[in-house]
Amino acid sequence: MIDLLMFVLAVVIDLAIGDPPNALHPVAWIGWVIGKLETIGLRLGKGAQLVFGTFITLFTAGLAGVVVWVGFHYLAVGVDAVGGAMIFVYPIVGALALKSTFTISGLRATAKQVRKLLDNEDLTQVRQELRALVSRDASNLSRSQIVSAAVESVAEGLCDSVVAPIFYFIIFGLPGAFVYRAINTADAMIGYHGKHEYLGKFAARLDDVLNFIPARIAALLLIIAAWLRGVGGRATQVASNDHKKTESPNAGWPMAAMAGALDVKLEKPGHYRLGDTKAKGKLVPDTIGAALSVFYGAAGLWLLISVLWLGVWYAL
């Protein structure tokens, strides 16, 4: 029952208040630890980087999980000892912690800001804003490519920022959500080719493993949301045909489903193209709004499923 209450409060906090500032954000603290260790790792040779990168990932994930488990264990003990009105402290503090592992409001705010800047033809500023959504170099992206990147990030964010952390919370509790977020953050910071080729290899592979199920759940949710809009068949077909075109074994699923739902072609230049070759939709600022609408439907379905899942779990 406590987990269900904690989850509902976390969703309310996210939708009503949004993300806390970085100074108060546990994921920002995790990123700070990874950043400090990264500077050490990049000075090492290739083999040593592979080993040290494995250490970075496991250390930060373990640290996040242990700190959360120990912290809330003693919080529960303290609340039990005091009793009374203090019983509400545990779910409230837990909700604040859980909220930091997922975000609907953050994706919404950044995507809307990108759309606003595109409407104002401020391409210089929008390329700066896009860094909060994508890792690719946005300096030379065209207007339509910026729209594509934003739409892809909204789709992939459904997995990384909504489905996966809640999935691991339901199964493993708060420590599970934080362990996932730590590994996903390590992947986001060092899981790339280039200078991080060896340092981030383990983080990238482990993130692939953890997102295997959530990515497919996210794609299914997007397809259901597309069916509710009358375009589910197209979303299903594109997801089935194009999900293998991305280097990631997971990202292609939700992105291809979104491409089908919007009837557009999404592209990361030099890497992949997702969507029916006969797609009629254009990549314009309004496409970002349409992507958010599909995202809201899919995220809402996942929140409902999660509440029911936690409720049944409690009943049993």
N, C-alpha and C positions, 0 to 999 in steps of 0.2 A: 504493500500500500504506500509506503514511504517513497519508493522509486517512482510510482505513478504520480504522486503529488509533486515530487521533485521535477519530473519531466514536464508536467503541465505548467508549473510555475516558470520553468526555464523557457518554454515556448512563449509564454506571455511576456516575459522580460525581453526576449529577443525581438518580438514584434512591436512592443510598446516603447522600449528604450533603445535597443540596438546594442552595438558592441561597445565595451568600455575602452577608455584611452589605453594606449600601449603600456603606460606606466603601471596600470592596474590589470593588465591582461596576462593571464598565466601562459598563454601560447607565445606571447612576445618574450616572456622570460625564458621559455624553452628555446626560442630562436636565438636569444642572447647567448645561452650556453653553447649551442651548436656553432654560432658565429665565432666564439672564442676558440673552440676546439678546431674549427676549420682553418684558422690562421696558422695553427701549429701543423696540421696535417699537410697543408699545401707546400710546406718546406721539405717534405720527405720524398723519397724515391717512389717509383710506381708500385712496387710490391708492398712497401711499408704503408703507402697510402691506402691500399686495399684493406690491409689489416686495421689500420687506424680508423678508416671510414666505418668498418664494421663495429669497432669499439664506440665511435661517436654515436651511431644509431642505437646500439643496445644500451649504452650508458644513459643516454638522454631518455629513452623509452622506459628503462628500468627505474631511473630516478623519478620521473613523472609518476609512474604507477605506484612506487613505494611511498613517496611523499603524500600522495592523495589517500592511499589506503591507511597509512599511519595517522595522518591528520584527522580523517573522518572517523577512524576507530576511536581515537581519544576524545573527539568531539561528542560522539555518541555516549561514551562513558560519562563524560561531564554532564551532558544533558540528563542522562538517567539519574545521576546523583542529585542534581538540583531539582528536576521535575517541574511541575506546574507549567506556567506559560513558556518556560524555556524549551518545552518540547517542540515548539515551532521553529526554533533556531536551526535545527539540523536540516529539515527540508529546504528552508530558505537559503542557507549557506550552500547546501548541495545544489540547489537550482542555479545559483549564481556561478558556481564552479562548472556545472554541466553546460550552461549557456555558452561559456567561453570555448567549448569544444566544437560548437556548430554555429552556423549563421545563415539565416535567410535574409535578414535585414541588410547585412553587409553586402551580399551579392546584389541585392536589389538597389541599394544606394549607389554602388559603383557603376553598375550597368546604366542606371538612369543618368548619372553624371556624364558618362561617355556619350549617351544619346543627346543630352542637352548641349554639350560642347560641339558635337557634330552639327546639330541644328544651327548653332551660332557660327559654323565654319571655322572654329578655332582648332585647327588640326595640330598645331604645335602643342597646345595644352592637353588635347585629348590623347596624344601619344604619350605624354607624361602620366596621365590618369590610367592609361591602359596597363601600365606596369603593375598595378594592383590586381589585375586579372590574369595576365599572361606573362610567360617567361621569354617569349620571342622578342627579337629586336623590332621595335615598332617605329624606328626612326624613318624608314622608307616605305611604310605601308600606305597604300592608297586609301581613299575614303571607304570603298567597298570592302577592302581587306581589313580595315579597322572594325567595321560592322561584323564581318565574319569572325574575327578574333573574339569580339565581345559575346556574340551568340554562342560560339564554341565554349567559352569559359562559363557562361550561365549553365549550359548543358552539363559540362564536366563538373561544375561546382555542385550540382545536385547530388552527385556521388560523393565527392571529397568533403564537402562542407555541410551536407545535410544527412544523406542516407547512411554513410559509413560510420560517423561518430555515434549516431543514435543506435545503429545496429549493434555496435560493440558495447554501448552502454546497456542495452537490453540484455545482452548475453553475459557480460562480465562486470556490470556495474560501472561506477565512476572511474575506477582505475583502468578499466578496459577502454573507456572513451579517451582517457588521457594518454594511454600507451599508443593508441591509434594516432591521435593527433600529433604526438611527438615524432612518430615514424613518418607520418605524412609531411610534417614540417621539415624534417631532415631531407626527405626526397625533394621538397620544393626548393630547399636552399642549396643542396649539393648533388642532387641526383640528375646531373646533366652531363652531356659530352663536353669535350674541350678540356679546360683545366681541371674539371671535376670528374673526368672520365673514370679514374680509379678510386678516388676518395669517396665518391657518391654511388658507386656501383651496388654495394650491398643495400643501401637505403632504397635505391630505385627498385631493386628486385623484391625486397621485403614489402615495399609499398604495393607492388603489383600483386603479390600474394594476398595481402589484406583487402585489396579493393576488388578482387576477382568476383566475389558474390555481390557486394554492394553496387558495382558498376552495372551488372546485369539486372539487378533490382531497379536501379535508376532508369535504365533503358525501358524496362517494362512499364514503369510508372509514367514515363513520357509517352509511351505508346497508348496507354489507357487514357491519359489526358488528351492525346490526339484523337482517339476514338470519340471522346466526349465532344470534340469539335468537328466530328464528321470526317476526319482525315486519317483515321487509325490505320487503314490499309496501306496507305503510302508510307507512313512512318515505320510500319512493320517491315515492309519490303526493303526500304533503304537501310534500316538497321541490320537486316539479315544479309544484304548484299555488300555493304560497305564497311562493316565494323572492323574488318581485318586490314583496312588500308592504313591505319595509324601504326606507328612503331610500338606504342603502348598496347598491350593486350586487352586493356580495359577502356581507355578513353574513347575508342571508336564507337563503342556501344551507345552511350547516351548522346554523343555528338551526331552520329548518323541518324539516330531516332529523331533528334531535333531538326536535322536537315530535312527529313521526310515530312515531319509535322508542319514545317513552314514552307515546304516546296521550294527550297533554295539549294544552291551549291555552296558548301563551306570549304574554304581552302586555306591551308598553311603553305605559302609558296615554297616550292622545292621539296615538299614532304608528302602532302596528301590532298585529295579532293573528295569530298563526301557529298552525296546527293545525286538524284536522278539526272542524267544528261539532258533530259527534256524538262527539267525544272523551270517553272515559269516565274517564280518569285524573284524579286530584286533585292539586293543587299543595300538597303537604305536605312536611315535612322529609325524609321517606324518598325523595321524588322526586329530591332532590339526590344521594343515594346511587346511585339507579338511573341518573342521568345520568352519574355518574362511572364506573359499570360500562361503559356504552356508550362513553364517552370512552377508557377503558383499552383496550378492544378495538380501537378505531379507531387510537389512538396506537401500540399494539403492532404493528398491521398496517403502519403507516407506517415504524416503526423497522426492521421486517423487510425491507420494500421498499427502504429506504435502504441497508441493509447489502448486499443483493443488487445494487443499482444500483452502489454503490461497488466491489463485488467484480468485477462484470462490466467496469466502466470500467477497473479496474486490469488485468484479464486481457487487455483489448484493447490 
